Amino acid sequence: MDGRTDFDRLRVWRDEAVARALSWYRAVATDRRPAKFRIAATIPVDIAPEGAEEAALWPVLERATPAFLERWRAIREEGVDLGPRVAPSLLDLCHALATRMLARCTFCRWECGIDRTRPGRPGACRLAAESRVACAFPHLGEELVFRGLRGSGTIFFTSCNMRCAFCQNGDISTDRDNGEPVDDEDLATLVWLLRRRGCHNINFVGGEPAVHLHRITGAIALLAAGFVPGDRGEALRRRRIFDPVTPPPDRPVGLYAGGFNAPVLWNSNMYLGEPVMRLLRILVDVWLPDFKFGPGRCAVTLARTPRYFETVTGCLELLAEWEEDVLVRHLVMPNHVDCCTGPVLEWLARHLPAAPVNIMDQYRPDMFADPGSPHFLERYRGIARRPGARELDAARARARKLGLHFEEVTFERRTRPG
Ligand code: SF4
């Protein structure tokens, strides 16, 4: 026995670029290292977060972050012990910040500034404080590094902060009443069940997970404090939120130093502001940004999202500077290879060259771009078909010429998994 798990034996890890780029994620997925949220729970903060104003909390985050980064580095590189949980901790502070932000919401780049805790005009995501989950299950359709052998523990939140006309999760992203409401305990239960079912990560997605930040931090704080679901899981199954799909694993998964452990995967459109990024830096073990549109007007005409390119690249620049584990997705769209695919790949080659890239070929017209739908709008005629072979070839040729690491994750389904 060499101590490696079946997950470690996946063929994809033989690709050095992938293994290097996602080394932290892999160590947490296999419980060789604690997730970042477990580390954050060991970092003390010099303020009692409950009751403090948001403006007083941000400087504390700034002050505590270097200590967190130093302990993360020591754990990652030297394997030092995790240390005891403290209170109040940096993790408590993150949850308190997210809760305060909800009352003047700046969870994403829209920076609506509205109070989501009271009835009133909603922001661009159309949400108040309630979070709804459409479904949660071990996802066997994600990239091999994420789905592994037992699935990616995916939690689909309702609603989104972007308006992609072609959204393939339109029922979830555009209908804020889809799914079932969840509180912090429900969400912690879903996370716990998915991981104990053997999932390799907890994949927060939507829609967009950032618009549910207060709920996510609440659930994570509970899990770090030793939360155990009891019979809540059965209730969630009865409410049809949770579908276990896979049989239980042969050996316990999701334990580190006696506490719950799981890598947090942030599956996001990255239409986020810098303050939220600084908070997420404490919680996220691996980032899965969806980088779709180039610097022209395509994000406005196809997704009604202004300042898209500068916002997403701003977030990705931070990830590069922070040396985070990142795998980028780019969806090739018909008639958008020159204006979107080209500039996106060029930007990645220049600023995030070590990140594996999945150049996705599965675009199909949906929602307002689907000519067969009663919702079809003529102005989306240009994206009302699948991308052609020539467009896909051109995208891959561009990536190859730029030296991007894309072949292993883009073409993995043509090879056996292990
Ligand atoms: S999450 Fe974004 S879109 Fe929603 S209210 Fe907050 S800032 Fe606005």
Boltz pocket constraint, residues with backbone or C-beta under 6 A from the ligand:
constraints:
  - pocket:
      binder: B
      contacts: [[A, 105], [A, 106], [A, 107], [A, 108], [A, 109], [A, 110], [A, 111], [A, 112], [A, 113], [A, 114], [A, 122], [A, 123], [A, 124], [A, 125], [A, 126], [A, 127], [A, 160], [A, 161], [A, 210], [A, 211]]
      max_distance: 6.0
